[in-house]
């Protein structure tokens, strides 16, 4: 039985949430941890970038769902999801003996959440403007057709 994107897509945001939660509780080992925190791009630690990008992926999933006219989250529930995720993924590490809580990691999770919220908000504004323009065009066309019928 083949599943369409319509049945799969609503599960991608919860799936990504669970994947990130699992990745934040499993032991990653010292070698990988040293590699992520030791490598830098322009004096910026890669693990901080990873924290931001993993949260930012929520925006991509939500925007793709919206563009395909699938079930997507409105701005307030989306904001609550990404902000709580940024906190949860780091706070859960406080209670796991083989992981360590790092407030700087949480900060960069919030940076990713802020960017994700910004992108979803901007997309909502752009789509709202497009709907208004579309409705105006339809109204103008209707008026034009009514005028041409009255003349003819």
NORCOR-V648993 format. One record per backbone hydrogen bond with DSSP energy under -1.0 kcal/mol. CO is the residue of the C=O (numbers start at 0). NH is the residue of the N-H. Records with the same first field share a line. If there is no record, write none. Layout:
CO=NH + NH
//
This chain:
3=7
4=8
7=10
8=11
10=14
11=15
12=16
13=17
14=18
15=19
16=20
17=21
18=22
19=23
21=24 + 25
28=32
29=33
30=34
31=35
32=36
33=37
34=38
35=46
38=45
43=40
44=48
45=49
46=50
47=51
48=52
49=53
50=54
51=55
52=56
54=57
55=59
56=60
57=61
58=62
59=63
60=64
61=65
62=66
63=67
64=69
65=68
73=77
74=78
75=79
76=80
77=81
78=82
79=83
80=84
81=85
82=86
83=87
84=88
86=90
87=91
90=93
95=98
101=105
102=106
103=107
104=108
105=109
106=110
107=111
108=112
109=113
110=114
111=115
112=116
113=117
114=118
115=119
116=120
117=121
118=122
119=123
120=124
121=125
122=126
123=127
124=128
125=129
126=130
127=131
128=132
129=133
130=134
131=135
132=136
133=137
134=138
135=139
136=140
137=141
138=142
139=143
140=144
141=145
142=146
143=147
144=148
145=149
146=150
147=151
//
